[in-house]
Amino acid sequence: ETIQYLKSLPPGWSFYSNNTTVIYFQLWQPAYGIPEVYDGVKKTNNPLYPQNLARMRQFLQQPHTALVIFDPYGSSEEYPPITDLISGLEVVRLMKDGTVYAAPHP
């Protein structure tokens, strides 16, 4: 359902997501991965998390950008709390398998 919604958007949209692979293979366009709070390889907190989160928030202030969270969310220790990601965003579309968030634009 979420992918079908993304396919219905006009060309030129860009996304951050917790599942960039499905966006790439279904829409044939790249997506940015959500910032990781924990580095699972090094087994340490990611020191770049605050910078990466700020970069994502700045990116999502632009028109035609969205945060796409596929369910279930939070099954990985690398993922930050959902509240960190959606701060300042509003729900554009809530579906059975995911939610699309974007910054409010006049």
N, C-alpha and C positions, 0 to 999 in steps of 0.2 A: 504494500500500500504506500509506504513512504517513497520507494523508488518511483512508483507511478506518478506520485505527486511531483517529485523533482523533474521527471520527464515532461510534465505539463507546463513547467516554467519556461518563459521565453529564453532564447539563447543568451549567453553572456553572464549567467549566474556563477558565483564561486562559493565554495563551501569549506567549512571546517567540520570534521566528523570523527566519531569514535570508530567508524568503519569506512576508511578511505578506499579499501579494495572493492567493495561492492559498488561504490559510486563510480570508480574508474571502469569497472567491467560492465556496468549497466548503462552508464551515460557516456562512456569513452572520453572522460575528462578527468584531470587530476583533482584531488581534494587534499586539503591540509589536515594533518592529524592533530587532535586536541593536545594541548600541552600536557606533558607527563610530570607528575609530582614526584615520582619515584623511579629511579633507574633500576629496572629488574636485572640487568646484566651486571652492573657494578654493586648491586645490593645497597645502594645509598640514596638519600634524598637527592633529587635533581637540583643543583644549585642554579640552573638557568630557568627554573619554573616560573618565578615571578616575571622575568623578562619575556618569556614566551607567552605567558598569560596576557601581559600588557599588549604584546604585539597582536595577539588574536583579537583582543577587545577593540583595538584601534582598527584593525582590518574589518571587523564586523560593523563598524559605524558607517561604512561605505554602502551606497545603494547596491542592490542586486547581490548581496552576500547573505549567507545564512549559516547557522550552526545546526547540523543535523545529528541528532542523537538517536541511534538505533537501540531498541530494547533487546535484551536486558542491558542496562548500563551498570557499571560498577563491579563487574565480575573480575576486574584486574586491579592489582594493588598499584599499578602505575597511574591509574585514573584519579584525578582530583575529585573532591565532592562536586556534585552537579551544581550546587549553589554557586561555586566559584565560577563555573563556566557561563551560567545564564544570567549573572548579575548585569543589569542594564538592558537586558533583552526581553522581548515579549514572545509569547507563543503565537506562531503564525498558523500552525496546523498540528493538531494532536491526532495521531493515528494509532491503530492497534500495535504496530511494530516499530513506532518511533515518533519523534517530535521534531518539528522544525521551528527554530527560534531566529528572530532577527531584531535589529535595533528599530525602534519606532522612527519613522520618517514622516514628515508633514505631507 
